[in-house]
């Protein structure tokens, strides 16, 4: 494919992804109130009888839009991930192109698992720590800031949990090996803590370690996956070259 053909292919895949997200957004918007209650459920035990507040008239409306968009990303993730695969597929060997279904399945499962970890573990732990520090004060939490805080955690962990999937397919394609990953473990740990600092919505070390810990574990799982499933990338056969 020429450069312009690659751009046209990218445009087509992006357009299809946007349409899928838009359809999922429309569906989510119909249940936005229930979805917002679901997202706020982990912090309600820490607030007691108090409720989150809003400061601007249009803030609840915009909040429902943001909630629906976040859910739409998760609902449309299988289709979007397939579009990613379809875009890179022309650059693969014919024998490598049958990995489409495993890629979509594993990537979707880990993306959802990461989001669930952020929702059930990361967000409540961060709230517990930060509200514990604020003892002696009366919280008046702004609902839009609260959801922004949670969405960064949920979406960030969803993306981070894709690490084993990425390592698996890079190892199957022969682009990386378990030995390479193990030799660069110390650099990986450094990068992980930098990424955790970017994902973590707060500057405290405790919350940063809470996110860095699973990322290091995922990297180690990736090393095991590369050891079990990895292979050397064979040169392109003459028939495939033709």
C-alpha positions in Angstrom: 0.0 0.0 0.0 1.2 3.5 -0.8 1.3 6.3 1.8 -2.0 7.7 0.6 -3.6 4.3 0.7 -2.4 3.9 4.3 -4.0 7.3 5.1 -7.2 6.3 3.4 -7.2 3.0 5.3 -6.6 4.9 8.6 -9.5 7.3 7.8 -11.8 4.4 7.1 -10.9 2.6 10.4 -11.2 5.8 12.4 -14.6 6.6 10.9 -15.9 3.2 11.7 -14.6 3.4 15.3 -16.2 6.8 15.8 -19.6 5.5 14.5 -19.4 2.5 16.9 -18.6 4.7 19.8 -21.4 7.1 18.8 -23.9 4.2 18.8 -22.7 3.0 22.1 -22.9 6.6 23.4 -26.5 6.9 22.4 -27.4 3.7 24.1 -25.5 4.7 27.3 -27.1 8.2 27.4 -30.5 6.6 27.9 -29.3 5.0 31.2 -26.9 7.8 32.2 -28.5 8.4 35.6 -28.3 4.7 36.6 -24.7 4.6 35.3 -23.7 7.6 37.3 -25.2 6.1 40.5 -23.1 3.0 39.7 -19.9 5.0 39.4 -20.5 7.0 42.6 -21.4 3.8 44.6 -17.8 3.1 45.8 -17.4 6.5 47.5 -20.9 6.8 49.1 -19.9 4.7 52.2 -17.2 7.4 52.9 -19.6 10.3 52.7 -22.4 9.1 55.0 -25.5 11.2 54.5 -23.7 13.8 52.4 -24.2 14.1 48.7 -21.8 15.4 46.0 -22.6 19.0 45.0 -22.4 20.9 41.7 -21.6 24.5 41.2 -22.8 25.3 37.7 -26.2 25.0 36.2 -25.1 22.9 33.2 -22.7 20.8 35.2 -25.1 17.8 35.7 -26.0 17.7 32.0 -22.3 17.7 31.0 -21.6 15.1 33.6 -24.2 12.7 32.1 -22.5 13.2 28.7 -19.1 12.4 30.1 -20.4 9.3 31.9 -22.1 8.0 28.8 -19.0 8.6 26.7 -16.8 6.7 29.2 -19.2 3.7 29.1 -19.4 3.9 25.3 -15.6 3.4 25.1 -15.9 0.2 27.0 -19.0 -1.0 25.1 -17.4 -0.3 21.7 -13.9 -1.6 22.7 -14.2 -5.0 20.9 -15.2 -3.3 17.6 -12.5 -0.6 18.0 -9.8 -3.1 18.8 -10.8 -5.1 15.7 -10.4 -1.9 13.6 -6.9 -1.5 15.1 -6.1 -5.1 14.1 -7.6 -4.6 10.6 -5.4 -1.5 10.1 -2.1 -3.3 11.0 -3.1 -6.6 9.3 -1.8 -5.7 5.8 1.7 -5.4 7.3 1.7 -8.9 8.7 2.7 -12.2 7.1 -0.2 -14.3 5.9 0.4 -16.9 8.7 0.2 -14.1 11.3 -3.1 -12.7 10.1 -5.2 -15.4 11.8 -4.5 -13.9 15.2 -7.4 -11.4 14.8 -9.9 -13.2 17.1 -7.4 -13.9 19.9 -6.2 -10.3 19.8 -9.8 -8.9 20.1 -10.8 -11.4 22.8 -7.7 -11.0 25.0 -7.5 -7.2 24.5 -11.1 -6.8 25.4 -10.9 -9.0 28.5 -7.9 -7.3 29.8 -9.3 -3.8 29.1 -12.5 -4.7 31.0 -10.4 -6.3 33.8 -8.3 -3.2 34.2 -11.4 -1.0 34.3 -12.9 -3.3 37.0 -9.7 -3.2 39.0 -9.7 0.6 38.9 -13.4 0.7 39.9 -13.4 -1.9 42.7 -9.9 -1.5 44.1 -8.0 1.6 42.9 -10.7 4.2 43.3 -12.0 3.1 46.7 -8.4 2.8 48.0 -7.6 6.3 46.8 -10.7 7.7 48.4 -10.1 6.0 51.7 -6.6 7.3 51.9 -7.4 10.9 50.8 -10.5 11.2 53.0 -8.5 9.7 55.9 -6.0 12.5 55.5 -8.8 15.0 55.5 -10.3 14.0 58.8 -11.5 17.0 60.8 -12.8 18.7 57.7 -16.3 18.5 56.2 -16.1 17.3 52.6 -18.1 19.1 49.9 -17.1 17.1 46.9 -18.0 18.5 43.5 -19.6 15.7 41.5 -17.8 16.6 38.2 -14.4 16.6 39.9 -15.2 13.3 41.6 -16.2 11.6 38.4 -13.1 13.1 36.6 -11.0 11.6 39.4 -12.6 8.2 39.0 -12.6 8.1 35.2 -8.9 8.7 35.0 -8.3 5.7 37.3 -10.8 3.4 35.5 -9.7 4.3 32.0 -6.0 4.4 32.9 -6.0 1.0 34.5 -8.0 -0.4 31.5 -5.2 0.7 29.2 -2.5 -0.5 31.5 -4.0 -4.0 31.7 -3.4 -4.3 27.9 0.3 -4.9 28.6 0.2 -8.8 28.7 -1.9 -8.8 25.5 0.6 -6.5 23.7 3.5 -8.6 24.9 1.8 -11.9 23.8 1.4 -10.7 20.2 4.8 -9.1 20.0 6.3 -12.3 21.2 4.3 -14.4 18.8 5.5 -12.2 16.0 9.0 -12.6 17.1 9.6 -8.9 17.8 10.5 -9.4 21.5 11.6 -12.3 23.7 11.4 -13.2 27.4 15.1 -12.7 27.7 14.9 -9.2 26.4 12.1 -8.3 28.8 13.9 -9.8 31.8 17.2 -8.0 31.0 15.3 -4.7 30.8 13.3 -5.2 34.0 14.9 -2.4 35.9 14.2 0.1 33.1 10.6 -1.3 32.9 10.1 -0.7 36.6 11.3 2.9 36.2 9.0 3.5 33.3 6.1 1.9 35.2 6.5 4.3 38.1 6.6 7.2 35.7 3.4 6.0 34.0 1.8 5.4 37.4 2.6 8.9 38.4 0.9 10.2 35.2 -2.2 8.0 35.7 -2.5 8.6 39.5 -4.8 11.7 40.0 -3.0 12.5 43.3 0.6 13.3 44.1 0.9 10.9 47.1 3.3 8.0 47.0 0.8 5.5 48.4 -1.7 5.8 45.6 1.2 5.7 43.1 2.5 2.4 44.5 -1.1 1.1 44.4 -1.1 1.5 40.7 2.5 0.6 40.0 2.2 -2.7 41.9 -0.3 -4.3 39.4 1.6 -2.9 36.5 4.9 -4.6 37.6 2.9 -7.8 38.1 1.5 -7.5 34.6 5.0 -7.0 33.2 6.2 -10.2 35.0 3.2 -12.1 33.6 4.1 -10.7 30.2 7.7 -12.2 30.6 6.1 -15.6 31.4 3.8 -15.3 28.4 6.7 -14.4 26.1 8.6 -17.4 27.4 5.8 -19.8 26.8 4.3 -18.4 23.5 7.2 -16.5 22.0 9.1 -17.5 18.9 11.8 -16.3 16.6 10.4 -14.2 13.7 11.2 -16.3 10.6 12.3 -14.6 7.4 9.5 -14.0 4.8 9.1 -17.0 2.5 9.5 -16.4 -1.2 5.9 -17.4 -1.9 4.6 -14.9 0.7 7.0 -12.3 -0.7 5.3 -12.8 -4.1 
